[in-house]
Each structure stands twice: as structure tokens, then as C-alpha cells.
Amino acid sequence: MLVEGVFDAEHYFLLEHISDNQTRLIHGGTFTGILAPLMRKALAKTKEEFLRMNAALKTEREGSVQ
């Protein structure tokens, strides 16, 4: 939103080195502001889409590892 405190979002991706051929993806977000409680349904759909994106990234990356 254009006005801070109405609906604010922080979205992040953290990549954690596990080994030479393993990386852990930590993907999250926080949603705050006076409209955040009213956005639960939309945020649930957003979460579903993020999970699908993470699964596609995993499939793509694991398919390219020899």
C-alpha cells in the first residue's frame, strides 16, 4: 500500500550452505498493518503460490544436478 501501517509486507529468501551440493532455502514473510487481519484469505492464497514456487525451484534445481 502507499501509506505505511495500512498493509506492510516483508518478504525474504535466505540461502544456507549445507555442503558443496546442498543449499537450504528459507523463504518467508511477515504481513502487518491495520488491513493485515482482513487479508487472511488473500494471504492464504499467496502462501499456496509461494509453496508451489518453492517446489518448482527445488524440482528445477535437483533436475540440473548431475
DSSP file (Angstrom, degrees, kcal/mol; ACC not computed):
  #  RESIDUE AA STRUCTURE BP1 BP2  ACC     N-H-->O    O-->H-N    N-H-->O    O-->H-N    TCO  KAPPA ALPHA  PHI   PSI    X-CA   Y-CA   Z-CA
    1    1 A M              0   0    0      0, 0.0     4,-0.1     0, 0.0     5,-0.0   0.000 360.0 360.0 360.0 164.4    0.0    0.0    0.0
    2    2 A L        +     0   0    0      1,-0.1     2,-0.6     2,-0.1     0, 0.0   0.713 360.0  65.2 -80.8 -21.1    1.1    3.6   -0.4
    3    3 A V  S >> S-     0   0    0      4,-0.1     3,-1.7     5,-0.0     4,-0.6  -0.912  87.9-121.7-110.3 122.4    0.6    4.5    3.3
    4    4 A E  T 34 S+     0   0    0     -2,-0.6     4,-0.1     1,-0.2    -2,-0.1  -0.317  95.8  27.7 -60.5 138.4    2.9    2.8    5.8
    5    5 A G  T 34 S+     0   0    0     27,-0.1    29,-2.2    -4,-0.1    -1,-0.2   0.265  98.3  88.2  93.8 -11.2    1.0    0.9    8.5
    6    6 A V  T <4 S-     0   0    0     -3,-1.7    29,-3.0    27,-0.3    30,-0.4   0.943 114.7 -18.2 -81.2 -55.1   -2.0    0.2    6.4
    7    7 A F  S  < S+     0   0    0     -4,-0.6     2,-0.4    27,-0.2    26,-0.2  -0.792  76.0 178.4-153.4 108.2   -0.7   -3.1    4.9
    8    8 A D  E     -A   32   0A   0     24,-3.2    24,-2.6    -2,-0.3     2,-0.4  -0.883   4.9-169.5-115.7 143.8    3.1   -3.7    5.1
    9    9 A A  E     -A   31   0A   0     -2,-0.4     2,-0.5    22,-0.2    22,-0.2  -0.992  13.0-167.4-135.3 140.0    4.9   -6.8    3.9
   10   10 A E  E     -A   30   0A   0     20,-2.4    20,-2.2    -2,-0.4     2,-0.4  -0.995  14.9-175.5-123.7 123.5    8.4   -8.1    4.4
   11   11 A H  E     +A   29   0A   0     -2,-0.5     2,-0.3    18,-0.2    18,-0.2  -0.962   8.0 176.8-122.5 133.0    9.3  -10.9    2.0
   12   12 A Y  E     -A   28   0A   0     16,-2.9    16,-2.2    -2,-0.4     2,-0.4  -0.971  24.7-160.9-142.9 154.9   12.6  -12.7    2.2
   13   13 A F  E     -A   27   0A   0     -2,-0.3     2,-0.4    14,-0.2    14,-0.2  -0.998  14.1-170.8-128.8 126.0   14.7  -15.6    0.9
   14   14 A L  E     -A   26   0A   0     12,-3.1    12,-3.0    -2,-0.4     2,-0.5  -0.976   7.5-157.4-117.6 132.8   17.7  -16.9    2.8
   15   15 A L  E     -A   25   0A   0     -2,-0.4     2,-0.5    10,-0.2    10,-0.2  -0.950   8.8-165.7-110.4 122.3   20.1  -19.4    1.2
   16   16 A E  E     -A   24   0A   0      8,-2.9     8,-3.1    -2,-0.5     2,-0.3  -0.935  18.8-130.2-113.5 119.8   22.0  -21.5    3.7
   17   17 A H  E     +A   23   0A   0     -2,-0.5     6,-0.2     6,-0.2     3,-0.1  -0.517  32.6 167.0 -68.0 125.2   25.0  -23.5    2.5
   18   18 A I  E     -     0   0A   0      4,-2.4     2,-0.3     1,-0.5     5,-0.2   0.790  63.7 -33.2-103.7 -50.1   24.8  -27.1    3.7
   19   19 A S  E >  S-A   22   0A   0      3,-1.8     3,-1.2     0, 0.0    -1,-0.5  -0.880  79.1 -70.4-156.8-175.7   27.5  -28.8    1.6
   20   20 A D  T 3  S+     0   0    0      1,-0.3     3,-0.0    -2,-0.3    -3,-0.0   0.794 134.6  26.4 -59.1 -27.7   29.1  -28.5   -1.8
   21   21 A N  T 3  S+     0   0    0      1,-0.0     2,-0.4    44,-0.0    -1,-0.3   0.148 112.7  75.4-123.2  20.9   26.0  -29.8   -3.5
   22   22 A Q  E <   +A   19   0A   0     -3,-1.2    -4,-2.4     2,-0.0    -3,-1.8  -0.996  45.4 172.2-137.0 135.2   23.3  -28.8   -0.9
   23   23 A T  E     -A   17   0A   0     -2,-0.4     2,-0.5    -6,-0.2    -6,-0.2  -0.999  23.2-139.8-136.6 136.4   21.7  -25.5   -0.1
   24   24 A R  E     -A   16   0A   0     -8,-3.1    -8,-2.9    -2,-0.4     2,-0.5  -0.845  13.0-149.6 -97.4 130.7   18.7  -24.9    2.2
   25   25 A L  E     -A   15   0A   0     -2,-0.5     2,-0.6   -10,-0.2   -10,-0.2  -0.882  10.1-170.7 -97.7 124.3   16.1  -22.3    1.1
   26   26 A I  E     +A   14   0A   0    -12,-3.0   -12,-3.1    -2,-0.5     2,-0.5  -0.977  11.7 179.0-115.1 117.7   14.4  -20.5    3.9
   27   27 A H  E     +A   13   0A   0     -2,-0.6     2,-0.3   -14,-0.2   -14,-0.2  -0.973  14.3 135.2-125.9 125.3   11.5  -18.4    2.4
   28   28 A G  E     -A   12   0A   0    -16,-2.2   -16,-2.9    -2,-0.5     2,-0.3  -0.918  26.2-161.9-156.7-177.7    9.2  -16.3    4.5
   29   29 A G  E     -A   11   0A   0     -2,-0.3     2,-0.4   -18,-0.2   -18,-0.2  -0.975  11.8-142.1-167.7 157.0    7.3  -13.2    5.0
   30   30 A T  E     -A   10   0A   0    -20,-2.2   -20,-2.4    -2,-0.3     2,-0.5  -0.985  12.3-161.8-127.5 142.8    5.6  -11.1    7.6
   31   31 A F  E     +A    9   0A   0     -2,-0.4     2,-0.3   -22,-0.2   -22,-0.2  -0.988  19.9 160.8-127.6 123.9    2.5   -9.0    7.0
   32   32 A T  E     +A    8   0A   0    -24,-2.6   -24,-3.2    -2,-0.5     3,-0.2  -0.811  18.2  85.5-135.5 173.6    1.4   -6.2    9.3
   33   33 A G  S >  S-     0   0    0     -2,-0.3     3,-1.0   -26,-0.2   -27,-0.3  -0.386  85.2 -67.5 114.6 168.1   -0.8   -3.2    9.4
   34   34 A I  T 3  S+     0   0    0    -29,-2.2     4,-0.2     1,-0.3   -27,-0.2   0.760 131.2  47.7 -66.4 -24.8   -4.4   -2.4   10.1
   35   35 A L  T >> S+     0   0    0    -29,-3.0     3,-0.9    -3,-0.2     4,-0.7   0.600  85.8  91.3 -89.8 -11.1   -5.6   -4.3    6.9
   36   36 A A  G X4 S+     0   0    0     -3,-1.0     3,-1.4   -30,-0.4    -1,-0.2   0.893  84.4  51.2 -54.4 -46.6   -3.5   -7.5    7.5
   37   37 A P  G >4 S+     0   0    0      0, 0.0     3,-0.8     0, 0.0    -1,-0.3   0.823 109.2  52.4 -62.0 -27.7   -6.2   -9.3    9.5
   38   38 A L  G <4 S+     0   0    0     -3,-0.9     3,-0.3     1,-0.2    -2,-0.2   0.593 102.2  61.1 -80.7 -10.4   -8.7   -8.6    6.7
   39   39 A M  G <X  +     0   0    0     -3,-1.4     4,-2.9    -4,-0.7     5,-0.3   0.223  66.3 114.7-100.8  13.1   -6.4  -10.0    4.1
   40   40 A R  H <> S+     0   0    0     -3,-0.8     4,-2.3     1,-0.2     5,-0.2   0.880  76.9  48.8 -54.6 -44.7   -6.2  -13.6    5.6
   41   41 A K  H  > S+     0   0    0     -3,-0.3     4,-1.8     1,-0.2    -1,-0.2   0.930 114.7  44.6 -64.0 -45.3   -7.9  -15.3    2.6
   42   42 A A  H  > S+     0   0    0      1,-0.2     4,-2.1     2,-0.2    -1,-0.2   0.884 113.4  51.5 -65.1 -38.3   -5.6  -13.5    0.1
   43   43 A L  H  X S+     0   0    0     -4,-2.9     4,-2.5     2,-0.2    -2,-0.2   0.845 105.8  54.8 -69.5 -33.2   -2.6  -14.2    2.2
   44   44 A A  H  X S+     0   0    0     -4,-2.3     4,-2.1    -5,-0.3    -1,-0.2   0.913 109.6  47.3 -63.8 -42.0   -3.5  -17.9    2.4
   45   45 A K  H  X S+     0   0    0     -4,-1.8     4,-2.1     2,-0.2    -2,-0.2   0.894 110.6  52.5 -64.6 -40.3   -3.6  -18.0   -1.4
   46   46 A T  H  X S+     0   0    0     -4,-2.1     4,-2.4     1,-0.2    -2,-0.2   0.910 107.4  51.9 -61.4 -43.0   -0.3  -16.2   -1.5
   47   47 A K  H  X S+     0   0    0     -4,-2.5     4,-2.5     1,-0.2    -2,-0.2   0.919 107.7  52.1 -60.2 -44.0    1.2  -18.8    0.8
   48   48 A E  H  X S+     0   0    0     -4,-2.1     4,-2.1     1,-0.2    -1,-0.2   0.914 110.6  48.1 -57.5 -43.8    0.0  -21.6   -1.5
   49   49 A E  H  X S+     0   0    0     -4,-2.1     4,-2.4     2,-0.2    -1,-0.2   0.880 109.9  51.8 -67.0 -38.4    1.6  -19.9   -4.5
   50   50 A F  H  X S+     0   0    0     -4,-2.4     4,-2.6     2,-0.2    -2,-0.2   0.911 109.5  50.2 -63.2 -42.1    4.9  -19.4   -2.6
   51   51 A L  H  X S+     0   0    0     -4,-2.5     4,-2.2     2,-0.2    -2,-0.2   0.894 110.8  49.2 -63.7 -39.5    4.9  -23.1   -1.7
   52   52 A R  H  X S+     0   0    0     -4,-2.1     4,-2.3     2,-0.2    -2,-0.2   0.907 111.0  50.0 -64.5 -41.4    4.3  -24.0   -5.4
   53   53 A M  H  X S+     0   0    0     -4,-2.4     4,-2.4     2,-0.2    -2,-0.2   0.917 110.6  49.8 -63.0 -43.5    7.1  -21.7   -6.4
   54   54 A N  H  X S+     0   0    0     -4,-2.6     4,-2.4     1,-0.2    -2,-0.2   0.909 111.1  49.1 -62.3 -42.2    9.5  -23.3   -3.9
   55   55 A A  H  X S+     0   0    0     -4,-2.2     4,-2.6     2,-0.2    -1,-0.2   0.899 111.5  49.1 -64.5 -40.9    8.6  -26.8   -5.1
   56   56 A A  H  X S+     0   0    0     -4,-2.3     4,-2.7     2,-0.2    -2,-0.2   0.895 110.6  50.6 -65.8 -39.8    9.2  -25.8   -8.7
   57   57 A L  H  X S+     0   0    0     -4,-2.4     4,-2.8     2,-0.2     5,-0.2   0.925 111.2  48.7 -62.4 -44.8   12.5  -24.3   -7.8
   58   58 A K  H  X S+     0   0    0     -4,-2.4     4,-2.9     2,-0.2     5,-0.3   0.933 112.7  47.4 -60.5 -47.6   13.5  -27.5   -6.0
   59   59 A T  H  X S+     0   0    0     -4,-2.6     4,-1.9     1,-0.2    -2,-0.2   0.922 114.2  47.4 -60.8 -45.1   12.5  -29.7   -8.9
   60   60 A E  H  X S+     0   0    0     -4,-2.7     4,-0.9     2,-0.2    -2,-0.2   0.929 115.3  44.6 -62.7 -46.5   14.3  -27.4  -11.4
   61   61 A R  H >X S+     0   0    0     -4,-2.8     3,-0.7     1,-0.2     4,-0.5   0.918 114.2  47.3 -68.6 -44.0   17.5  -27.3   -9.3
   62   62 A E  H >< S+     0   0    0     -4,-2.9     3,-0.6     1,-0.2    -1,-0.2   0.821 108.6  56.6 -68.5 -29.4   17.6  -31.0   -8.5
   63   63 A G  H 3< S+     0   0    0     -4,-1.9    -1,-0.2    -5,-0.3    -2,-0.2   0.736 106.2  50.6 -71.1 -21.8   16.9  -31.9  -12.1
   64   64 A S  H << S+     0   0    0     -4,-0.9     2,-0.5    -3,-0.7    -1,-0.2   0.507  87.0  99.4 -95.1  -4.8   20.0  -29.9  -13.2
   65   65 A V    <<        0   0    0     -3,-0.6   -44,-0.0    -4,-0.5    -4,-0.0  -0.705 360.0 360.0 -83.9 128.2   22.4  -31.5  -10.7
   66   66 A Q              0   0    0     -2,-0.5    -1,-0.1     0, 0.0    -4,-0.0   0.418 360.0 360.0 -90.9 360.0   24.5  -34.2  -12.3
